[in-house]
């Protein structure tokens, strides 16, 4: 209540993300943070008279073709519960249920669905940010084939702003930049860091078995250590899920940029903070991409461009 009181617009972007096999305690925390936290936020927004709320969704809560998971998913595809899902994905599906309940009760609320995020200001860092850091510092010893739909930070911000300004209440809009294979990411990582990719490219089938065994050991004996190739992460890469942003482009005017710029921006930010080596060609972020602010014009600027 204190956070939203006096606000006209609210962006609810917080969530707990996990690709591990959670313990009962962790599952309860995941549910409390993502589902109950969203319900509390939406209730407070309604009680405080917030005009519009945008909730960050996840592609993991969007359905896919069970016979061909690589076929692009759009907003009309329902979440199929009787297949293997991350607990995180299940909670994000329940988050959407809370959004729809609030919409029925009269709250003006829109979902901006995110894919895997790439870009600067990654302070945790995220799984993809850690992969780039490890690549740049020589700690990435192997990789595996596969792919996923990624979204640049600038595009995700722009998509949220557009959803706030132009989205239809009770609707969800997929915000993605482009699909990229792991091999394509390795190409860009080499270009960005000046280092060669790992020589070891593990077949996805073999890696799935290895991940199953190592994840069990790590979760049991080293639960606090980060895991890169969990069984769930390997499975997602092998699915090669793609996202269809037609609805966001048509209704919101969303225009994606490209993943190459997002990776360059991420590296430049890590270098600025002293986490990775400085590369001369990336000494200035503007040498590789326009400022983030340039991708999110004001409403007045948008109206002028439309006119």
Protein Blocks (a to p, Z undefined) as FASTA:
>chain_A
ZZmgopabdcdfbdcddfbdcdfklmmmmmmmmmmmmmmmmmmmmmnopabdcddddfkl
pccdfklmmbccdfklccdfkbccdfklmmmmmmmmmmmmmmmnopacddddddddedeh
ilkbcfklmmmmmmmnopafbdcedddddddfklmmmmmmmmmmmpcehiacdddfbdcd
fklmmmmmmmmnopacdfbdcdfklmmmmmmmmmmmmmmmmmmbccfbdfklmmmmmnop
acdfklmmmmnopacfbfklmmmmmmmmmmmnopaccdfklmpmklmoccfklmmccfkl
mmmmmZZ
